Amino acid sequence: MRVRLRYVALAVFILTGIAAAVALAHMDNLPAFIMIAPGYLVQAWLFDTHRALGGFGYQVTMVGVSALVWSLLILSPSVAIRLLRRLVRRPRAA
């Protein structure tokens, strides 16, 4: 049975989104702050450039960016391994 990468990516994105949303509500401990740090960095950059979002936009930015960054970090090794396996298995043309 083969699992398609797009389904795994969607599941990982949803799970990291849930984790980031929970972390946003619990920013008083270090693991939660590490989870939400990418979104915090983007929100700080938006504040510095005078484009900061407030209220619900703040929360969406923090959770969305954190979920995207952590999903990419989690899925990057599997994508790299698949690419390397495809390159190794490819027959060479004469």
Secondary structure, DSSP 4 states (H G I P E B T S, - for coil): -PPPHHHHHHHHHHHHHHHHHHHHHTTTSHHHHHHHHHHHHHHHHHHHTT----THHHHHHHHHHHHHHHHHHHHHHHHHHHHHHHHHHSPPP-
